[in-house]
């Protein structure tokens, strides 16, 4: 994507923030009022996915498994990815750069291949880094079948509720592989959202 900003790249991760009013400070950065979640004690994140509070119902539908790809696209069409820092004890986000997120995700689909990560059937997980990324076999099989989809990929076995801990994937077939276009990792309402983090192989049915 030739016109993509230089401060965000495929594979980057952003922390979701629900925001209220936006304001401009004369001679200063754009300011977004933070409505949640509370991020105290977490490492400072330079990138944020900004979602309007008017769309908070999306989270409840997501946790119930009621969000497909059209609804995800509709939600993301109102979101922006931003670079900035939390100020005033976390009440505001001071933004230095921002851009609509959906065109980035769509535009990067035709870009260079991402790291190829095999699915480990014995673990029901991928290992894109040092810790497993759990994806249940049904979700992996659905991604193999469907040219493009978004769905719940894993829910914590102990709590059994995606609102407590869950993983959600937008996948799309690309040549011989399957691209993870978007990964949402929810941990008690704090979402880490990764853009085009990796691909995994298509598997031939036995």
Order of alpha helices (4+ residues) and beta strands (2+ residues): beta-beta-beta-alpha-alpha-beta-beta-alpha-beta-beta-beta-alpha-beta-beta-beta-beta
